[in-house]
Amino acid sequence: MRDRLGDYNYDFVMLCNKICGMGHYNMQKKVVVVTEAQYKEWLAKQNKYFTEDLQKEFSGKTANVKRIAYKLQHL
């Protein structure tokens, strides 16, 4: 689009399409189009929210759910 418009400062904007509250006209996110290498570089710099502690907690709950499901299937 930047090439098409001849405007290299053009920003792609994603607009919210859900009507679930006030201010939807202003719910926007800037979309940045980059190469896969640029994306991986950016991703490596982001904070990690799914920490090792959360992974352990999640995997324990998942394993427990699987055990319960197995038991229920074999009643």
KAQUI-V693518 format. One line per field, one symbol per residue. phi: phi as a letter, one per 30 degrees, with the letter a starting at -180 (. if undefined). psi: psi as a letter, one per 40 degrees, with the letter a starting at -180 (. if undefined). burial: 1 if it has 16 or more other C-alpha atoms within 10 Angstrom, else 0. A space follows every 10 residues. Layout:
BEGIN
phi->???
psi->???
burial->???
END
This chain:
BEGIN
phi->.ddddibdcd cdbccdcccb ldiddcdbbd cccbdddddd dddddddccc dddddddddd dddddddddd dddcd
psi->ddddefheeh hhhhiheige aiedeegihh hhhiiddddd ddddeiihdg iddddddddd dddddddddd dddf.
burial->0000000000 0000000000 0000000000 0000000000 0000000000 0000000000 0000000000 00000
END
